Amino acid sequence: MTARDSVEGDERIRLFLALEVPDEIAATVAEWGHEHLPVGRRVDTLHVTLAFLGGQPRSQLAEILHVLWRGAGATEPFVLEPLRYRETRSVGMLVLDDRSGRAKSLAERVQSDLEDLGVYERERRRWLPHFTVLRFRQRPRLAPPLPAIGAFAPSGAAAFLSRLHPTGARYEILESYALGVTEEDLEAGG
């Protein structure tokens, strides 16, 4: 399915750009969550947010996708690894170690390019590579062991459509791009 199949017209759509977590990693984290996160609402869809854009006109989508494609293509593949579990006032997350700095570099590049488009304003806090694993109303102060997933390579960078539902947001991938695949690679058949 392409972006054009799932959204039409120039309505506002909720978007975010993120690194995709491989299915086998997501499955292992889900099993870990069932065992070690006894309270709150466990998150089903794992991703590492690069930039949350919120409501955007549909007419901006092509330019936003181009920013993500260009950023992903300029980024060599890398690995992330669970570093620690952390809670904020409403979510539990697995903070990830980005030893190569490539995830941070990609996030900064994408955020800067989105700002240049006028569709994004950076948060004041520094970007932290993580995926949310739990949502809650009252902080449970858990201290689970880390899941046994080790280092993993993101499976790509994607633009996600976020649809709000009474049970929480549901995400749909609009477009996904491989890391380190440039326009020259595509022209050469790579």
Long-range contacts (C-beta under 8 A, 24 or more apart in sequence): 2-174, 2-175, 3-61, 3-65, 3-159, 3-174, 3-175, 6-161, 6-172, 6-174, 7-58, 7-61, 7-161, 7-174, 8-58, 9-58, 10-57, 10-58, 10-59, 11-57, 11-58, 12-55, 12-56, 12-57, 12-58, 13-55, 13-56, 13-57, 13-58, 13-61, 13-161, 14-53, 14-54, 14-55, 14-56, 14-161, 14-162, 14-163, 14-164, 14-169, 15-53, 15-54, 15-56, 15-61, 15-64, 15-159, 15-160, 15-161, 15-162, 15-174, 16-49, 16-50, 16-51, 16-52, 16-53, 16-159, 16-160, 16-162, 17-49, 17-50, 17-51, 17-53, 17-64, 17-67, 17-68, 17-110, 17-114, 17-157, 17-158, 17-159, 17-160, 18-47, 18-48, 18-49, 18-50, 18-157, 18-158, 18-160, 19-47, 19-48, 19-50, 19-80, 19-103, 19-106, 19-154, 19-156, 19-157, 19-158, 20-47, 20-154, 20-155, 20-156, 20-157, 20-158, 20-173, 20-176, 21-46, 21-47, 21-48, 21-131, 21-152, 21-154, 21-155, 22-152, 22-153, 22-154, 22-155, 23-155, 25-149, 25-152, 28-147, 28-148, 28-149, 29-94, 29-131, 29-133, 29-147, 29-149, 32-144, 32-147, 32-148, 33-133, 33-134, 36-142, 36-144, 36-145, 37-92, 37-133, 37-134, 37-142, 37-144, 39-136, 39-140, 39-142, 40-92, 40-134, 40-135, 40-136, 40-140, 41-134, 41-135, 41-136, 41-168, 42-133, 42-134, 43-131, 43-132, 43-133, 43-134, 43-135, 45-171, 46-131, 46-132, 46-133, 47-131, 47-158, 47-160, 47-171, 48-80, 48-96, 48-103, 48-129, 48-130, 48-131, 48-154, 50-106, 50-107, 50-110, 50-111, 50-127, 50-157, 51-107, 51-110, 51-111, 51-114, 51-120, 53-114, 53-119, 53-120, 56-119, 60-117, 60-119, 61-159, 61-174, 63-117, 63-119, 64-114, 64-117, 64-119, 64-159, 65-159, 65-174, 65-175, 67-110, 67-113, 67-114, 67-117, 68-110, 68-157, 68-158, 68-159, 68-175, 68-177, 69-175, 69-177, 70-113, 71-106, 71-109, 71-110, 71-113, 71-157, 72-106, 72-156, 72-157, 72-177, 72-178, 72-179, 72-180, 72-181, 73-177, 73-179, 73-180, 73-181, 73-182, 73-183, 73-185, 74-109, 74-182, 75-102, 75-105, 75-106, 75-109, 75-157, 75-179, 75-180, 76-102, 76-179, 76-180, 77-153, 77-179, 77-180, 78-102, 78-103, 78-153, 78-154, 78-179, 79-151, 79-152, 79-153, 80-129, 80-151, 80-152, 80-153, 80-154, 81-150, 81-151, 81-152, 82-146, 82-147, 82-149, 84-146, 85-133, 85-142, 85-143, 85-144, 85-146, 86-130, 87-139, 87-140, 87-141, 87-142, 89-139, 90-135, 90-136, 90-137, 90-139, 91-132, 91-134, 91-135, 91-136, 92-132, 92-133, 92-134, 92-135, 92-136, 92-140, 92-142, 93-130, 93-131, 93-132, 93-133, 93-134, 94-130, 94-131, 94-133, 94-146, 94-147, 95-128, 95-129, 95-130, 96-129, 96-130, 96-131, 97-129, 98-129, 103-129, 103-154, 104-129, 106-157, 106-179, 135-168, 154-179
